[in-house]
Amino acid sequence: MHHGGMGFGVGHAQVHVGGAGSPIKVADDEILGKAYDHGIVARMAKYVLPYRGWTVLALLAVLFYTGATVAMPLVVKWGIDSYIRPGLGTGDASGLTWVALVFLLVTLVHYGANYISSVR
C-alpha cells in the first residue's frame, strides 16, 4: 500500500511519483545510475590531474593494503599447517620464528599502506 510521496523500489523497475500517480515503468539504470559513465570520469580527471602523484600513491597503497589483508590469514594458516599441527605434542616449533617474522612484515605493510591511503 502506497501512502503518497515519492518512492523508489530497490530492485524494482517501477517508480511511484506522487500519491495519485500511476506507476511509471523506468529502467533500473535510470533510477540508480549507470555503474560506469565515461563522461563523469572524464570530467573528474581535470580535478584529479594536478594530484596525480598522490592519486597513484593512494591507489598503490590501497592495493598493498588489500594484499596484506588477504595475506594475514594465509600466513597464520601456513604457520598452523606447517609448524604447529605436525609438531603438536613434540614441542618442535622451529619454523614458527619465520612465520612470525613474515606475519610482522605483512602487518607492517598493512599498517603503512593504511596510513598512506588515509593521509592527505
N, C-alpha and C positions, 0 to 999 in steps of 0.2 A: 504494500500500500504506500503510495507516494503522497506526501502532505504538502507539496509545493516547494518552491525554491528551485535551486539548480543542482541536479545530482549527476554525478559521473559514476558509472558502474565499473569497477575494476574487473577486467577480463570480459566485459560485455561490449558489444558493438552498438550500444544504444545510448543516447543522451536525452535526458528529460529536461526540457527548458521551460521554466515556469510551472505553476501549479496546474493550469488548464491546458497546457500544450500537449500535443500528442508526441509520442516518441519519434525521434528523428534518427534514421539509420546513418551512422557515421563509422568509417573505418577506424580500427584501434589506433593506427598510426596518427590519425588526425587528432585524437584525444590526448594521447600521451607523447606524441612527437616521435620523430624517427630516431632510431638508435644512433645513426651517424649522418650528419649533414655537412657536406663538404663546404658549403657557403659559410657556415658558422666557424668551422675550423680555419678557413682562410682569413676571415675577419679577425679571429682571435690571434692569428700568427703575428699581426703587426704589433700587438701588445706584448707578445712573448719574445720576439726577436731581440729587443735590447737586453734581455736577461737570458739569452740562450745558454750561456755558460752555466748559470745557476740551474736552468731547466734541465740541462743534460746531467749535471751533478745530482740533482734531485731524482731524476728518473733512474740513474745508475744506483743511487742509494736505495731506492725502493726495490730494485731488482736484487741487490745484495741482501736487503732485509728479508725479502721473501725467501730467497735461497737459504739463508741462515735459519729462518723459521721452520722450513721443511727439513733442514739437516739436523736440528736438535734431537728430535725423537729417533732419527736414524742412527745417530751416534750412540744414544742410550741403548737402542736395540743391539747395535754392534757390541757394546760392552757386555750386555747381559748374555747374548747368544754365544759370544766367542770366549769370554773370560769368567763370567760368574757361574753360568749353568754348568759348564764342563768341570769346573774346579769346586763345585759345591761340596762342602764337607771335607775337602782336602786342604783348604787354606791357601791354595795356589791362585793368586790373583795378580801374577806378574805383569800381564799386559794391560791392566787397568790404569797404570800410570799414563800410557799413551792415549788411552781413551779419554782420560781426564784432561790431558793437555789439548787434545783435539776439541773436546767439548768447550774448554776455556777459550780456545781460539774462535770457535763458531759463536760463542756468546759475545766475545769482544766485537766481532764483525757485526753481529746482530745489534748490539748497543750502538756502535759507531754509525752504522747505516741509519738507524732510527734517529739518532741525534742529527745527522747531516740532513736527512729528509725533512725534519721538522724545524730546522733553523732557517731563518730568512724566508 
